[in-house]
Amino acid sequence: METFKAHLDKFITINEEEFASVLSFFKVVEVNKKHVLMNDGEICHSMYFVVKGCLRKFFVNEKGVEQTTEFAIENWWMTDTFAYERQIKSNFCIQSVEKSIILEIHLQAQEELLKKHPAMERYFRMIYQRACAASERRIRYLYEMSREESYIHFSTQYPWFIQRIPQYLIASFLGFTPEYLSEIRAKLRS
């Protein structure tokens, strides 16, 4: 769990004893590729921190097509924030893209963690601020960029995703069909 400790150290200062206590609020979960952590229609009880691997959040649109809205790789968090905070049914699914090791925390455990370790309150505030800022930027890009520009921006900003995430999932995230993504990639290579 040195990965999680190193990640926390970027935001807050806690000693080894405090870290051991913080870690006790989490459950370590190992999942195989394509393991579903949460289904559409289930109450969102958990938030996930990726120690190793990759998760994705998606919904199935009215045409029955999966639409990926978010990825989480090492040191990133994932949940349906709206449903998690309210402990209501989610409209999303969360699934592993790769074999993954994650830290899972339930809302009640998180509340207890924040009471016992006030520094974690600051940590989560900073994480939520970054997530909110990233969402704002993504919305702006959706309005401003053409499809080709969107792919170029994504592949430039996040080249590691292009290497490790299947192309059909990248297409889903960008709102393309896999065939259209192949056309864009072929055009850019020529």
VMD Tcl script that draws the C-alpha trace (Angstrom):
set ca {
  {0.00 0.00 0.00}
  {2.99 2.27 -0.42}
  {1.28 3.59 -3.56}
  {-1.65 4.93 -1.54}
  {0.66 6.40 1.13}
  {2.76 8.15 -1.54}
  {-0.43 9.51 -3.09}
  {-1.70 10.86 0.25}
  {1.71 12.44 0.93}
  {1.20 14.69 -2.11}
  {-1.75 16.32 -0.35}
  {-1.45 15.85 3.41}
  {1.07 14.89 6.06}
  {0.40 11.78 8.12}
  {2.84 9.49 9.88}
  {3.05 5.69 9.50}
  {0.84 5.03 12.53}
  {-1.85 7.39 11.23}
  {-1.58 5.83 7.79}
  {-2.13 2.35 9.24}
  {-5.25 3.68 10.95}
  {-6.46 5.38 7.74}
  {-5.92 2.17 5.79}
  {-8.01 0.20 8.29}
  {-11.13 2.00 7.00}
  {-10.63 0.51 3.53}
  {-11.13 -2.95 2.13}
  {-8.51 -4.21 -0.35}
  {-10.24 -5.78 -3.36}
  {-8.58 -7.67 -6.22}
  {-10.69 -8.07 -9.35}
  {-10.20 -9.63 -12.75}
  {-10.68 -7.86 -16.07}
  {-14.34 -6.95 -16.80}
  {-15.42 -7.49 -13.19}
  {-18.51 -5.41 -12.41}
  {-18.16 -3.50 -9.14}
  {-21.53 -1.75 -9.43}
  {-24.49 -2.20 -11.75}
  {-27.00 0.36 -12.98}
  {-29.91 0.37 -10.52}
  {-27.84 -0.63 -7.48}
  {-27.39 1.67 -4.51}
  {-23.92 3.20 -4.70}
  {-22.36 2.18 -1.39}
  {-18.68 2.50 -2.31}
  {-15.94 4.73 -3.57}
  {-12.88 3.10 -5.17}
  {-9.21 4.09 -5.22}
  {-7.16 2.35 -7.91}
  {-3.90 0.97 -6.51}
  {-3.15 -0.98 -9.70}
  {-5.17 -1.40 -12.86}
  {-7.99 0.53 -14.49}
  {-11.72 1.04 -13.93}
  {-14.37 2.63 -16.08}
  {-17.77 4.16 -15.39}
  {-20.45 3.84 -18.06}
  {-24.15 3.79 -18.77}
  {-26.19 2.08 -21.46}
  {-27.95 4.63 -23.66}
  {-31.46 4.37 -25.17}
  {-30.02 2.53 -28.20}
  {-28.48 -0.11 -25.94}
  {-24.93 1.16 -26.52}
  {-22.47 1.48 -23.64}
  {-21.28 5.07 -23.16}
  {-18.10 5.35 -21.08}
  {-18.01 8.58 -19.07}
  {-14.88 8.12 -16.99}
  {-11.73 6.06 -16.53}
  {-9.65 5.67 -13.37}
  {-6.08 4.40 -13.39}
  {-3.51 4.20 -10.60}
  {-3.98 6.88 -7.93}
  {-7.39 7.93 -9.25}
  {-10.76 7.58 -7.55}
  {-14.06 6.41 -9.00}
  {-17.66 6.38 -7.86}
  {-21.02 7.78 -8.89}
  {-20.59 10.81 -6.64}
  {-24.24 11.88 -6.75}
  {-25.54 8.42 -5.82}
  {-22.73 7.76 -3.32}
  {-23.27 10.95 -1.35}
  {-27.04 10.34 -1.20}
  {-26.84 6.53 -0.91}
  {-29.32 6.11 -3.76}
  {-29.53 3.90 -6.84}
  {-26.95 4.70 -9.48}
  {-27.59 5.20 -13.18}
  {-24.06 3.97 -13.95}
  {-22.04 0.77 -13.95}
  {-18.46 0.55 -12.71}
  {-16.30 -2.18 -14.24}
  {-12.62 -3.14 -14.25}
  {-10.89 -2.68 -17.60}
  {-7.83 -4.62 -16.43}
  {-7.04 -6.96 -13.58}
  {-7.01 -4.44 -10.73}
  {-6.24 -3.92 -7.07}
  {-8.48 -1.31 -5.50}
  {-9.21 0.17 -2.10}
  {-12.93 0.30 -1.38}
  {-14.53 2.53 1.22}
  {-18.21 2.74 2.18}
  {-19.80 6.08 3.01}
  {-20.28 5.27 6.71}
  {-16.63 4.18 7.00}
  {-15.56 7.35 5.19}
  {-17.53 9.49 7.65}
  {-15.84 7.70 10.56}
  {-12.45 8.12 8.86}
  {-12.99 11.87 8.49}
  {-13.93 12.22 12.18}
  {-10.90 10.27 13.35}
  {-8.43 11.81 10.86}
  {-9.34 15.46 10.08}
  {-6.42 15.68 7.63}
  {-8.36 13.30 5.38}
  {-11.12 15.93 5.17}
  {-8.59 18.25 3.51}
  {-7.41 15.41 1.27}
  {-10.91 14.59 0.00}
  {-11.72 18.28 -0.50}
  {-8.67 18.63 -2.72}
  {-9.53 15.45 -4.65}
  {-13.10 16.63 -5.24}
  {-11.88 20.04 -6.39}
  {-9.60 18.41 -8.95}
  {-12.37 16.08 -10.12}
  {-14.77 19.01 -10.50}
  {-12.20 21.00 -12.48}
  {-11.54 18.03 -14.77}
  {-15.28 17.63 -15.39}
  {-15.61 21.32 -16.24}
  {-12.77 21.06 -18.76}
  {-14.23 17.93 -20.32}
  {-17.61 19.64 -20.79}
  {-15.95 22.59 -22.46}
  {-13.99 20.31 -24.79}
  {-17.21 18.53 -25.77}
  {-18.65 21.85 -26.93}
  {-15.55 23.34 -28.53}
  {-13.70 20.53 -30.24}
  {-14.44 18.61 -33.38}
  {-14.36 14.84 -33.11}
  {-10.89 14.68 -34.63}
  {-9.62 17.44 -32.31}
  {-11.16 15.59 -29.38}
  {-9.21 12.42 -30.21}
  {-5.95 14.34 -30.78}
  {-6.38 16.18 -27.48}
  {-7.15 12.96 -25.60}
  {-4.24 11.04 -27.12}
  {-1.85 13.94 -26.44}
  {-3.00 14.59 -22.87}
  {-3.35 10.93 -21.88}
  {-1.01 8.85 -24.06}
  {-0.93 6.06 -21.47}
  {-4.66 5.46 -22.04}
  {-4.10 4.92 -25.74}
  {-1.53 2.21 -24.91}
  {-3.52 0.26 -22.33}
  {-7.23 0.77 -22.95}
  {-8.99 -1.09 -25.79}
  {-9.85 1.17 -28.73}
  {-13.58 0.41 -28.51}
  {-13.60 1.82 -24.95}
  {-11.70 4.94 -26.01}
  {-14.26 5.36 -28.80}
  {-17.06 4.97 -26.26}
  {-15.47 7.60 -24.00}
  {-15.10 10.06 -26.88}
  {-18.61 9.42 -28.17}
  {-17.50 7.68 -31.37}
  {-18.15 4.32 -32.89}
  {-15.03 2.10 -33.00}
  {-15.17 2.31 -36.82}
  {-15.10 6.12 -36.75}
  {-12.14 6.08 -34.35}
  {-10.31 3.75 -36.77}
  {-10.98 6.23 -39.60}
  {-9.58 9.12 -37.54}
  {-6.50 7.13 -36.60}
  {-5.90 6.07 -40.21}
  {-6.29 9.67 -41.40}
  {-3.80 10.91 -38.79}
  {-1.24 8.24 -39.74}
  {-1.33 9.21 -43.44}
}
mol new
graphics top color blue
foreach p $ca { graphics top sphere $p radius 0.5 }
foreach p [lrange $ca 0 end-1] q [lrange $ca 1 end] { graphics top cylinder $p $q radius 0.2 }
display resetview
